Amino acid sequence: MPMDDQQLTENKLILLYVLQQKETISSIELSDFIIFKGYMDYFSMQQFLAELEESELVMKGPNDQYRLSSAGREVVETFRSRIPNSIRDEITEYARTSAFRRSSMLEADTTIQPVEKGYQVRLGIRDYDHDVFALTLSADTEEEAFAIRNRWQKSGMTIYRHLISELKG
């Protein structure tokens, strides 16, 4: 059964409102919530997200993480009254619960890049698609670069926490 213009608008606003309530949300988290609540089916949701992304109201980052653009925030603020109060309340409440709130997913990240005289090893700590720490080291040989990478993968989080503790006092 085709949706009328009011339903299309409401569904897009629901997606924007969810993104407003969450700073970032994965495609899986978003679809789980939207489908569980029965707001729309998976295929409609994907179509609406693509349209919102195309119109630059929503941005999709690495690891299928969605976030609202500044234009998207303006649209939500302007038209939020078109979302039924009961749905806004459900989304707001669900955003507050631990089931919907993403926990920090800090992980060590490394890339090795050959350069003119050796290799550059970029060591990082990422929280989903955001860098929270980055350091680039030079290595003379490929073996040294891979040894640095392996140590960072094994101990990077410990090193990062120690560094932050030392810097913050």
C-alpha positions, 0 to 999 in steps of 0.5 A, spaced: 500 500 500 503 506 497 504 511 503 501 518 502 505 525 502 504 526 510 506 519 511 512 519 507 514 526 511 512 523 518 517 517 517 523 521 514 522 526 520 522 520 525 528 518 522 531 525 523 528 525 530 532 519 532 538 521 529 537 528 533 536 524 540 543 520 538 549 523 536 551 517 532 547 511 531 549 505 527 545 502 521 543 496 525 541 500 531 537 504 527 533 499 523 532 494 530 529 500 533 525 503 527 522 496 525 521 493 533 517 499 534 513 498 527 514 505 525 516 503 518 519 496 514 526 495 513 526 497 505 522 503 506 527 506 512 533 504 507 530 508 502 528 514 506 535 514 509 538 514 502 533 520 500 535 524 507 543 522 505 542 525 498 539 531 500 544 532 505 540 532 512 543 526 514 551 523 513 553 516 513 560 515 516 565 509 516 562 503 519 555 505 517 554 510 522 549 515 521 549 522 524 544 528 523 547 534 519 546 541 521 541 542 516 538 536 518 537 539 525 534 545 523 529 541 519 527 537 525 527 543 530 522 546 524 518 540 523 518 536 530 511 538 531 509 533 525 511 527 529 506 525 534 507 526 541 507 519 543 512 517 538 517 523 540 516 520 547 518 513 545 524 515 541 526 520 547 525 515 552 528 509 548 534 514 547 535 515 555 535 507 556 541 503 556 538 498 551 539 504 546 545 508 548 551 506 545 557 504 549 564 507 548 567 502 543 574 504 543 579 500 539 586 501 537 587 502 530 593 502 525 596 503 518 602 502 515 604 507 509 611 506 505 614 512 504 621 514 501 625 512 506 622 507 510 615 507 513 610 511 516 606 507 522 599 511 524 597 509 531 590 511 533 585 510 538 578 510 535 571 511 538 566 508 532 568 512 526 571 518 530 579 518 532 580 520 539 588 519 539 593 519 533 600 518 533 605 517 527 611 514 527 617 513 522 620 506 521 626 504 517 624 497 515 617 493 514 619 488 519 620 494 524 613 497 522 609 491 523 613 490 530 610 497 532 603 495 529 603 488 533 605 492 539 600 497 538 594 492 537 596 488 543 598 494 548 595 500 545 589 501 549 594 500 555 599 505 553 593 510 551 590 510 558 597 511 561 598 517 556 591 520 558 592 519 565 599 522 565 597 528 561 591 529 565 594 528 572 
